[in-house]
């Protein structure tokens, strides 16, 4: 059976090679511009999660966008375009996000519970992504290699890795306000034996960037783009808020005395804490059914640093897949 599968694999590989070689005839003698590009990105970065938002139930989409919490992101990228309708981009971005229940304007609905919760956070974001760019209108162009003055819409999709570190504002007994790291405080009992289902969250996570944009070629070598990219994440702790309040006495059990004092305050900053109105152990603190997200509006300046017309597979009888 093993030898049969091995033989079948080689037969399939040979058949695929022959098929590609035969299909290459239509590309023989064809010239194509292969280019590489480098550039910079600048624009706002926006967080969508449990904190902040507007009237009604909180969501992770644009409905809960708070202008006052918009921060800036900068980045650099390098892209390769083997063909005009497809590119592959590697980018590094650095920015910041934040959220605050204090930005909510009460309308008498579900948003009041978030306003009374009174939590806030901020975090820097360091991100690396690998994405594919798709330019569908290239197939409608007479001469795709003639790019000067051309306007091209595109879509992007890929994978990313980002690092975050949520901090919250802490008011000391003397009234001074400082920002403290939230992950080491285990504000929702992450890692505590009493909450076995709440694991310690990692500060480096994967995301899936998805977006659209439009590119304008000022010249053959210089272009400007505007794009909107949404990041789907797999964590609900970018803002350190996800599920329910815990018994504050547990902080004394697992943390040092100085940490426990801070953790008790940061875990439940509501003025209603301890009252019959809620915000006691077991009450809802966040919504674990929706993961956190963030997106950027990016303005890009790109400069083509390599490329030129080059014949692809100069001879139709020359099959690169069969060269060893």
N, C-alpha and C positions, 0 to 999 in steps of 0.2 A: 504493500500500500504506500509506504514512504517513497519508494523508488518511482511508483506510478505518479504520485503527486509531484515529485521533483521533475519528472519528464514532462508532465502537463504544464508546469510552470514555465519551463524553457520553451515549450511550443507556443504558449500564449505570448511570451516576451518576443519571440521571433516574429509571430504574426503581427504584433503591435508595431515592431520595427519596420516590417515591410510596408504596412499600411501607412505609417508616417512618411516613409521614403517616397512612396508613390504619390502621396498627397503633396509632397514638397515640390512636385513639378510645377504646380500653379504658382509657386513662390520663386522658382528659379529665375535668375536674371532680374528679380524685383529688388528695387532699392528701398531702404527704409531708414528713417532717422532714429537712431538709438541714443537716448539722452539721459543724463543725470542732472540733478538739480539740488541746490542747497538754499536754505532760506531761514527766515525768522518769523515768529508768530507773536502777536500781542492782542490781548482782549480781555474781557471780563470772564470770571469764573463764578458759577452760581451753585449753591448747595440746595438739595431737595431731600428733606428727611423729616424726622419727628418734630424738630424745634422750629418755631416761627410759623409763618403761613398767614392765611386770611380766614375769612368767615367760613363756618361750616366745618365739615370733617377734613382733616389733613390728608394730603395726597403727596406723591413723589413726582408730580408733573408741574407744568408751568403755572397752574392755578395757584400754587403756594409760593410763587416767586416774590421775595421781598427785595425791592430795589436798594433799601438801606444796607443790606448785608452783602451786596455785590463787591467782590474783590477782583484784583488784577492777576493775570497770568502772563508769563513770558515763556518763550520756547524757541528751540532750533530744530531743524529737521534736515534730513537727507533723503532724496527719493531717486529711484531709477525707473525709467520708462522703456521697457523692451519693445513695446508697441504703443502707438498713440492713444489707444483706448484703455490702456491698463498701466497702472503704476504701482510701485511698492515703496512705502514710506516708513522710515524709522524716525521717531521724534522723541525729544526730551522736553518736558514742560515743568515749570515751577510756578506755583500760585498759592492762593489762600482761600479758605472758605470759612463761613461762620453762620450761626443761626441763633436766634434769641426769641423766647416767648414774649419778651417785652415789646416786640415790634407789632404784635397783634392788636388790631382795633376791635374791641368787643362789639358784637352785633346781637348778642343774646342767644347765640346758638352753641354748637359744639366747640367753637373756638374759645369759649370762656374757660373751659377746663384746662386748655393749654396755657392760656394767659395766667390762670391761678397757679399753674405748675411752676412757672417762674424760673425755668432753666435756661442756660445759655452755653455756648461753646465757640471755640475757634480752633482752626488747625491749618498748618501749612500742608501743601500737597506737592510731592515730588513724584513725577510720573514718567514712565517710558512706554511707548506704544509701537507696535508694528501693525501697519494697516495697508490694505489694498485700496487703490483708487480706481473707480470705474467711470469712463467718459462715454456715455451712450450715444451722444450726438455726433461722435466721430464718424459713425457709419453713414451719416447723412451728408458728409462733407465731400466735395469734389476732389480736393487735394489736402488731406490731413496734415501733410508735412509743412504746408504754408500756414503758419500759426499767427503771424503778426496781425494785430487788430481783431483777433478771433475771441469770441466769448464761449466758454464751455462749461455747462453745469456738470456736476459729478456727484457720486456717492462714495462714502468710505465705510469700511468695516474692518475690524481686526481684533487684536488682543492687547491688553496692557497690564502693567504692573505699577502699583502706586503705593506710596508710603504716607501715612498720616499719623498725627499724634494729638488727639483732642485735649483741649484745656478748657477749664471753666473758671469763672470769676469767683473768687473766695473773699468774703468780707470777714476780716479778723475781728476779734473782740474789741480792739481799739479803733475799729472803723476803717482801717486801711484795706484797700482792695488790691489783690494780686491775682495772677493767673496761675493755676496749678494743673499739673498733668492728671488726667482723670483715670487712665487705664490702671495705674498702680493702686487706686483706691477701691476698685471692685465695687462700684456704686450700686450695682444690681446683683451682687453676690456671685459674680463670675469666678469660678474656681473654688467656691465654698462647698463643703461636703453636703450642706443642707439643700443646695441647688445643683444637683448632679447634672441637670440638663443645660446648665449655663456655663459653658466653657470659657476660659480666658480667650479673648479675641486677639488676633495678631495685628500688628500695626502695618504690616506689608501684605497687601491683598491683590488679587487679580481683578480686572474689569474688562468689559467688552465695550469698546468705543464704536458708536454708530452715528453717522451723520450725513449731511449734504452740504454742498458748497457750489460756488461758481468762480471760475478763473478767467481773467482777462489778460491776454498777451499784449503788453505794451510794445514789445519787439520780439524777435526770435529768441532772445536770451533773457528777457526780463518780464515777469508777470506779477499780477496782483490777484489775490483771492480773498473771498469771504466765506467762512464756513461755520456751521453750527454742529457741534459734536456732543452727543449725550453719552455718558458713561453708566452702563449698567454694572452694579457691583454685587458682590455676594456676601456682604456684611451689613448688619443693621446697627453697627456701633461706631460709625464715623463720628457721630455726635455723642457717643457714650449713652445713648438712650434707646431702649429696645422693648422692655417688657414691664415687670411690676416692681413695686417698692418691696424692700425686704425689712426684716426686723433689725433696727439699728444697733441692738446689743451685739450682733454678730461681728460688727467692726472691731469691738473690744477683744473679741476672741481671736481674730485673724491678723489684726494690724497692730502696729506699735501704738502706744498711747497718743503720741502727737499726730500720727496718721489717722487714728480713729476719730479724733475730734474734727479733723478736716473732712473725712469721708462722710460723717453723719450730716454735716452741713451741706455738702455737695450732692448727696444722694436725695435730699428732700429740702429744697429751698423755698417751698411754698409757705406763705403766711398762714395757710389753713392747716398745716401739719399738726396732728394730734387733736384736731377738732372733729366734731360729728359730721362735718361736711366732706370728710374723706382725706385722701393722701396719707393713709396709714398703711402698715404692712399688708401686702396683698392687693392694694389698689392699683389701678392701671397707671403706669408711668410712660409707656410707649406702645407702639403698635408693631409687634414682631412679624406680622403678616406681609409687611412691605419693607423691602430692603432700601437702604439709603442710595442716593444717586447724586450726580453732579454733572453740569454741562458747561461748555465754553462757547463764546462767540469769538471766533478767531479772525484777525486780519493778518494775511500772510504776504510777505514779499519774497519772491523766489527768483533765483538767478541760475540759469543753466550753465553748468561748468564743464560739460562734456557732451560729445555727441557729434554726429555727422552722418552723411549718407554712406551706407555700406551695403554691399551686395550680400544677400542672405542665401547660403548654399549655392554658390556660383554655378555649379554643374548639377543638373537634375539627376545625373547618375551617381552623384556623390552623396552617400547617406551618412551623416555624422553619427547616427546611433549605432552604426556597425563598425565604427573606427575604434580600435583598441590600442 
